[in-house]
């Protein structure tokens, strides 16, 4: 049995934090769109770190029984999108995140409190 989607989003955020992702935001978008229920948005400062964050999230979700349905952007490692169905994880370089500003685009979503485990 898999965890509720809100808990999966928090698990993805924890996995990203484990690879030193920054500015992690868990966003509840259930009432806004049918494309997903939650976004996890985070930043990483280099291509190798973006790859490490993406792989850590993917590995954690697979441990929880949630396969990745698709990955985009891993070759360029500037903005990586991981699709887990009702959960979509975005890993950005800071400049890409500022340019696309998903937080503004999905500003009607509800930020879910998240604290990385120390």
Secondary structure, DSSP 8 states (H G I E B T S, - for coil): ----HHHHHHHHHHHHHHTT-EEEEEEE-TTT-SS-SEEEEEE-SSHHHHHHHHHHHHHHHHHTT----EEESTTTTSEEEEE-SSEEEEEE-HHHHHHH-HHHHTTTSEEE------
